[in-house]
Amino acid sequence: MKCYRKECRRIASSLIYYLFIAILIFNWFQNFHGITQTEIDMANGISSNNFGFNRPLLKEPTKADNYFGSKTSEDDPDRIMMGVTRMLLMEYKNNRYATYPVGYYKAITLSSEEQSRVLEILCEITGLTEEQLNHLPKGYFPAVTGTIISTDNLEMDENGNIVVPSETTTNPTNDKTKKFISQVTYEHFKELMHEMETIIGERGSNYSEEMMITYFGISEMTYEEAYAQYQQTIQEDKVTNGFARLFCDYIGLVLGLYPIFLIVIIWLKDQSDNTTELIYSRKISSIQLVVCRYLASITMILIPVLLLSFESLIPLISFGTEHQIAVDYFAYIKYILWWLLPTTMIVCALGTFFTLLTDTPIAIILQFVWWTIDKGITNLSGDTQIITLMIRHNTLNGYELIQKDMNVICINRFIMAGISILLIALSVWILEQKRKGNLNAINVYKRCLEHLKNKFSFSHTK
């Protein structure tokens, strides 16, 4: 216990720890700060400046409401085809096709032959000629098409609120030259969009089936659907659990990468301070040193995370008390422990193992590669895999997604924790071998590299 406290104090006195906290707070402030209070204000009738498609999460809907929020589904294929075609037309005209191959934006420019094929696809879908596509009448597409909003068609009521005119009011005609009417079936449309993916040649374009539904399968919920969602928030999620999941989603992105810098620098600092030999000769056991430092690192990393959660938890508790709604007081700590702790464990364990093994900061490179790939291939919600580093759930709703994937999530978290324990056990063994002076087995890779280097040098100078 004395060793554990000493390691905690050592971390608390290091500059790199406060840089980690600064990054953590910055990311939290940019992504999550204020979301809870905004939802509470909207539930209490205080308007928000944020224009969106979702209704207040904590406000019970009534049949007299004008809007019940949005949902994402494949229930309206005509709406999906309209939105995707509109996006395709925009990207065709600019010859810039947005993709996200590893989670980051990349614009693709097509050749003239490929552009000609895109034009053929547009003409087939719309039934229009190239000339007609270049001179579409106003109102051909509605004001709001999925995530595309045309401000030209938006109106204001007497109170200054934004009003989205209905499609029938805006343009009641059935003439395909005056408003969009797909000339192909939805199944054939999906085949054409699959061809678009092939033409673009990168993952994460707007024309994958998943992205088409996500961006353009947005439709208004009914009162019954909105009420069911509200009941889920109050009854199943106990108000706080949805916010805890979103909090952990954002914080998990930070914990999946930045703790590696803290761990690596702590171990390498022993070398820079010339304390390695002193550590090796001390009576403290290898297992005690590695485990105490490992546990201290995890503790010091999660303390600021827990403190940041109070910004959301305390207002939600007050809201529940004010409205006499049962609140799960332990939602945040539960999610931090089973959602974020395994991520922190694996990052700290990987940093400990590779730093002790190589005496280099190579763990930073390895973790950055893993984090980048994981962030790029994992969807924002409901896409947990067995070896996913970070659990993603970028929504306040979606309780049913968590329940559906609970078995996979639990297996994933146990695997991450198990690998972490294995790496720490190996780290203890490596440190013990170093303290005994048995460096040959540990540094085999170094001798191999030197051998290859000498061989290459000999071949080059021969």
Buried (B, 14 or more C-beta within 10 A) or exposed (E): EEBBEEBBEBBEEBEBBEBBBEBBBEBBEEBBBEBBBBBBBBBEEEEEEEEEBBBBBBBBBEEEEEEBBBBBEEEEBEBBBBBBBBBBBEBBEEBEBBBBBBBEEBEBEBEEEBBEBBBEBBBBBBBBEEEBBEEBEEBBBBBBBBEBBBEEBBEEEEEEEEEBBEBEEBBEEEEBBBBBBBBBEEEEBBEBBEBBBEBBEBBBBBBBEEBBBBBBBBBBBEEEBBBEBBEBBBEEBBBBBBBBBBBBBBBBBBBBBBBBBBBBBBBBEBEEEEEBEEBBEEEEBBBBBBBBBBBBBBBBBBEBBBEBBEBBBEBBBEBBEEBEBEBBEBBBBEBBBBBBBBBBBBBBBBBBBBBBBBBEBEBBEBBEEBBBEBBBBBBEBBBBEEEBBBBBBBBBBBBEBBEEBEEBBEEBBEBBBEBBEEBBBBBBBBBBBBBEEEEEEBBEEEEEEEEEEEEEEEEEEE
